[in-house]
Amino acid sequence: MPRLVRTCALGRGIQYSAAFVLITKVTAYWIARFRGR
């Protein structure tokens, strides 16, 4: 059972980190676009 919980937590952490990286890249992209004008 602990292994299952750990796998779920790991999967959730990967999802959160992937979403965080995506949001950071999108934000940096928009900042660069607005700054380029």
PyMOL Python script that loads the backbone (N, CA, C, O; Angstrom):
from pymol import cmd

cmd.read_pdbstr("""\
ATOM      1  N   MET A   1       0.829  -1.213   0.000  1.00  0.00           N
ATOM      2  CA  MET A   1       0.000   0.000   0.000  1.00  0.00           C
ATOM      3  C   MET A   1       0.865   1.267   0.000  1.00  0.00           C
ATOM      4  O   MET A   1       0.591   2.174  -0.785  1.00  0.00           O
ATOM      5  N   PRO A   2       1.899   1.365   0.850  1.00  0.00           N
ATOM      6  CA  PRO A   2       2.730   2.585   0.826  1.00  0.00           C
ATOM      7  C   PRO A   2       3.332   2.844  -0.544  1.00  0.00           C
ATOM      8  O   PRO A   2       3.512   3.997  -0.936  1.00  0.00           O
ATOM      9  N   ARG A   3       3.649   1.766  -1.284  1.00  0.00           N
ATOM     10  CA  ARG A   3       4.254   1.952  -2.602  1.00  0.00           C
ATOM     11  C   ARG A   3       3.245   2.626  -3.540  1.00  0.00           C
ATOM     12  O   ARG A   3       3.612   3.489  -4.337  1.00  0.00           O
ATOM     13  N   LEU A   4       1.977   2.227  -3.440  1.00  0.00           N
ATOM     14  CA  LEU A   4       0.939   2.818  -4.289  1.00  0.00           C
ATOM     15  C   LEU A   4       0.785   4.309  -3.973  1.00  0.00           C
ATOM     16  O   LEU A   4       0.682   5.143  -4.873  1.00  0.00           O
ATOM     17  N   VAL A   5       0.773   4.620  -2.676  1.00  0.00           N
ATOM     18  CA  VAL A   5       0.645   6.026  -2.266  1.00  0.00           C
ATOM     19  C   VAL A   5       1.831   6.829  -2.787  1.00  0.00           C
ATOM     20  O   VAL A   5       1.672   7.957  -3.253  1.00  0.00           O
ATOM     21  N   ARG A   6       3.020   6.237  -2.702  1.00  0.00           N
ATOM     22  CA  ARG A   6       4.212   6.953  -3.155  1.00  0.00           C
ATOM     23  C   ARG A   6       4.151   7.177  -4.666  1.00  0.00           C
ATOM     24  O   ARG A   6       4.546   8.235  -5.154  1.00  0.00           O
ATOM     25  N   THR A   7       3.654   6.175  -5.410  1.00  0.00           N
ATOM     26  CA  THR A   7       3.551   6.316  -6.867  1.00  0.00           C
ATOM     27  C   THR A   7       2.554   7.421  -7.221  1.00  0.00           C
ATOM     28  O   THR A   7       2.800   8.223  -8.122  1.00  0.00           O
ATOM     29  N   CYS A   8       1.431   7.457  -6.507  1.00  0.00           N
ATOM     30  CA  CYS A   8       0.436   8.501  -6.769  1.00  0.00           C
ATOM     31  C   CYS A   8       1.023   9.883  -6.477  1.00  0.00           C
ATOM     32  O   CYS A   8       0.832  10.821  -7.251  1.00  0.00           O
ATOM     33  N   ALA A   9       1.732  10.001  -5.364  1.00  0.00           N
ATOM     34  CA  ALA A   9       2.333  11.284  -5.006  1.00  0.00           C
ATOM     35  C   ALA A   9       3.372  11.688  -6.044  1.00  0.00           C
ATOM     36  O   ALA A   9       3.475  12.861  -6.404  1.00  0.00           O
ATOM     37  N   LEU A  10       4.143  10.712  -6.523  1.00  0.00           N
ATOM     38  CA  LEU A  10       5.167  11.016  -7.525  1.00  0.00           C
ATOM     39  C   LEU A  10       4.508  11.482  -8.820  1.00  0.00           C
ATOM     40  O   LEU A  10       4.958  12.452  -9.432  1.00  0.00           O
ATOM     41  N   GLY A  11       3.435  10.791  -9.244  1.00  0.00           N
ATOM     42  CA  GLY A  11       2.736  11.180 -10.466  1.00  0.00           C
ATOM     43  C   GLY A  11       2.151  12.582 -10.342  1.00  0.00           C
ATOM     44  O   GLY A  11       2.208  13.378 -11.279  1.00  0.00           O
ATOM     45  N   ARG A  12       1.587  12.870  -9.169  1.00  0.00           N
ATOM     46  CA  ARG A  12       1.010  14.198  -8.955  1.00  0.00           C
ATOM     47  C   ARG A  12       2.102  15.255  -8.970  1.00  0.00           C
ATOM     48  O   ARG A  12       1.905  16.343  -9.511  1.00  0.00           O
ATOM     49  N   GLY A  13       3.253  14.944  -8.381  1.00  0.00           N
ATOM     50  CA  GLY A  13       4.364  15.896  -8.382  1.00  0.00           C
ATOM     51  C   GLY A  13       4.847  16.169  -9.791  1.00  0.00           C
ATOM     52  O   GLY A  13       5.166  17.306 -10.138  1.00  0.00           O
ATOM     53  N   ILE A  14       4.900  15.111 -10.612  1.00  0.00           N
ATOM     54  CA  ILE A  14       5.330  15.295 -12.003  1.00  0.00           C
ATOM     55  C   ILE A  14       4.318  16.164 -12.744  1.00  0.00           C
ATOM     56  O   ILE A  14       4.700  17.033 -13.528  1.00  0.00           O
ATOM     57  N   GLN A  15       3.026  15.931 -12.496  1.00  0.00           N
ATOM     58  CA  GLN A  15       1.995  16.746 -13.148  1.00  0.00           C
ATOM     59  C   GLN A  15       2.134  18.213 -12.745  1.00  0.00           C
ATOM     60  O   GLN A  15       2.087  19.108 -13.589  1.00  0.00           O
ATOM     61  N   TYR A  16       2.306  18.445 -11.429  1.00  0.00           N
ATOM     62  CA  TYR A  16       2.431  19.826 -10.955  1.00  0.00           C
ATOM     63  C   TYR A  16       3.676  20.504 -11.521  1.00  0.00           C
ATOM     64  O   TYR A  16       3.615  21.665 -11.927  1.00  0.00           O
ATOM     65  N   SER A  17       4.797  19.796 -11.552  1.00  0.00           N
ATOM     66  CA  SER A  17       6.033  20.396 -12.066  1.00  0.00           C
ATOM     67  C   SER A  17       5.903  20.668 -13.556  1.00  0.00           C
ATOM     68  O   SER A  17       6.396  21.687 -14.041  1.00  0.00           O
ATOM     69  N   ALA A  18       5.246  19.772 -14.295  1.00  0.00           N
ATOM     70  CA  ALA A  18       5.063  19.987 -15.735  1.00  0.00           C
ATOM     71  C   ALA A  18       4.173  21.204 -15.968  1.00  0.00           C
ATOM     72  O   ALA A  18       4.454  22.015 -16.851  1.00  0.00           O
ATOM     73  N   ALA A  19       3.102  21.338 -15.185  1.00  0.00           N
ATOM     74  CA  ALA A  19       2.217  22.492 -15.325  1.00  0.00           C
ATOM     75  C   ALA A  19       2.959  23.777 -14.963  1.00  0.00           C
ATOM     76  O   ALA A  19       2.778  24.806 -15.613  1.00  0.00           O
ATOM     77  N   PHE A  20       3.800  23.713 -13.917  1.00  0.00           N
ATOM     78  CA  PHE A  20       4.553  24.896 -13.501  1.00  0.00           C
ATOM     79  C   PHE A  20       5.514  25.332 -14.599  1.00  0.00           C
ATOM     80  O   PHE A  20       5.631  26.524 -14.886  1.00  0.00           O
ATOM     81  N   VAL A  21       6.207  24.366 -15.219  1.00  0.00           N
ATOM     82  CA  VAL A  21       7.147  24.690 -16.299  1.00  0.00           C
ATOM     83  C   VAL A  21       6.386  25.281 -17.479  1.00  0.00           C
ATOM     84  O   VAL A  21       6.843  26.246 -18.092  1.00  0.00           O
ATOM     85  N   LEU A  22       5.228  24.708 -17.801  1.00  0.00           N
ATOM     86  CA  LEU A  22       4.435  25.206 -18.928  1.00  0.00           C
ATOM     87  C   LEU A  22       3.995  26.646 -18.674  1.00  0.00           C
ATOM     88  O   LEU A  22       4.128  27.502 -19.549  1.00  0.00           O
ATOM     89  N   ILE A  23       3.469  26.914 -17.471  1.00  0.00           N
ATOM     90  CA  ILE A  23       3.024  28.273 -17.136  1.00  0.00           C
ATOM     91  C   ILE A  23       4.201  29.243 -17.169  1.00  0.00           C
ATOM     92  O   ILE A  23       4.061  30.368 -17.651  1.00  0.00           O
ATOM     93  N   THR A  24       5.355  28.821 -16.664  1.00  0.00           N
ATOM     94  CA  THR A  24       6.531  29.698 -16.674  1.00  0.00           C
ATOM     95  C   THR A  24       6.949  30.032 -18.096  1.00  0.00           C
ATOM     96  O   THR A  24       7.274  31.181 -18.396  1.00  0.00           O
ATOM     97  N   LYS A  25       6.943  29.029 -18.978  1.00  0.00           N
ATOM     98  CA  LYS A  25       7.348  29.274 -20.369  1.00  0.00           C
ATOM     99  C   LYS A  25       6.358  30.193 -21.069  1.00  0.00           C
ATOM    100  O   LYS A  25       6.761  31.092 -21.805  1.00  0.00           O
ATOM    101  N   VAL A  26       5.065  29.974 -20.847  1.00  0.00           N
ATOM    102  CA  VAL A  26       4.046  30.826 -21.475  1.00  0.00           C
ATOM    103  C   VAL A  26       4.175  32.258 -20.971  1.00  0.00           C
ATOM    104  O   VAL A  26       4.096  33.205 -21.754  1.00  0.00           O
ATOM    105  N   THR A  27       4.373  32.417 -19.660  1.00  0.00           N
ATOM    106  CA  THR A  27       4.524  33.764 -19.095  1.00  0.00           C
ATOM    107  C   THR A  27       5.755  34.456 -19.667  1.00  0.00           C
ATOM    108  O   THR A  27       5.690  35.626 -20.042  1.00  0.00           O
ATOM    109  N   ALA A  28       6.875  33.741 -19.736  1.00  0.00           N
ATOM    110  CA  ALA A  28       8.098  34.331 -20.286  1.00  0.00           C
ATOM    111  C   ALA A  28       7.889  34.696 -21.751  1.00  0.00           C
ATOM    112  O   ALA A  28       8.394  35.717 -22.218  1.00  0.00           O
ATOM    113  N   TYR A  29       7.144  33.860 -22.478  1.00  0.00           N
ATOM    114  CA  TYR A  29       6.881  34.133 -23.897  1.00  0.00           C
ATOM    115  C   TYR A  29       6.075  35.417 -24.057  1.00  0.00           C
ATOM    116  O   TYR A  29       6.402  36.255 -24.897  1.00  0.00           O
ATOM    117  N   TRP A  30       5.016  35.577 -23.250  1.00  0.00           N
ATOM    118  CA  TRP A  30       4.195  36.779 -23.366  1.00  0.00           C
ATOM    119  C   TRP A  30       4.972  38.020 -22.926  1.00  0.00           C
ATOM    120  O   TRP A  30       4.829  39.083 -23.531  1.00  0.00           O
ATOM    121  N   ILE A  31       5.791  37.898 -21.881  1.00  0.00           N
ATOM    122  CA  ILE A  31       6.596  39.044 -21.438  1.00  0.00           C
ATOM    123  C   ILE A  31       7.545  39.462 -22.555  1.00  0.00           C
ATOM    124  O   ILE A  31       7.717  40.654 -22.813  1.00  0.00           O
ATOM    125  N   ALA A  32       8.159  38.489 -23.216  1.00  0.00           N
ATOM    126  CA  ALA A  32       9.078  38.803 -24.313  1.00  0.00           C
ATOM    127  C   ALA A  32       8.323  39.457 -25.467  1.00  0.00           C
ATOM    128  O   ALA A  32       8.839  40.382 -26.094  1.00  0.00           O
ATOM    129  N   ARG A  33       7.111  38.992 -25.757  1.00  0.00           N
ATOM    130  CA  ARG A  33       6.335  39.587 -26.852  1.00  0.00           C
ATOM    131  C   ARG A  33       5.969  41.032 -26.535  1.00  0.00           C
ATOM    132  O   ARG A  33       6.136  41.916 -27.375  1.00  0.00           O
ATOM    133  N   PHE A  34       5.469  41.274 -25.321  1.00  0.00           N
ATOM    134  CA  PHE A  34       5.064  42.637 -24.967  1.00  0.00           C
ATOM    135  C   PHE A  34       6.269  43.561 -24.883  1.00  0.00           C
ATOM    136  O   PHE A  34       6.176  44.737 -25.234  1.00  0.00           O
ATOM    137  N   ARG A  35       7.399  43.037 -24.421  1.00  0.00           N
ATOM    138  CA  ARG A  35       8.598  43.861 -24.296  1.00  0.00           C
ATOM    139  C   ARG A  35       9.172  44.152 -25.679  1.00  0.00           C
ATOM    140  O   ARG A  35       9.834  45.171 -25.874  1.00  0.00           O
ATOM    141  N   GLY A  36       8.922  43.263 -26.639  1.00  0.00           N
ATOM    142  CA  GLY A  36       9.467  43.450 -27.986  1.00  0.00           C
ATOM    143  C   GLY A  36       8.770  44.558 -28.749  1.00  0.00           C
ATOM    144  O   GLY A  36       9.341  45.113 -29.688  1.00  0.00           O
ATOM    145  N   ARG A  37       7.542  44.894 -28.361  1.00  0.00           N
ATOM    146  CA  ARG A  37       6.814  45.940 -29.085  1.00  0.00           C
ATOM    147  C   ARG A  37       7.395  47.316 -28.813  1.00  0.00           C
ATOM    148  O   ARG A  37       6.901  48.311 -29.344  1.00  0.00           O
TER     149      ARG A  37
END
""", "prot")
cmd.dss("prot")
cmd.show_as("cartoon", "prot")
cmd.util.cbc("prot")
cmd.orient("prot")
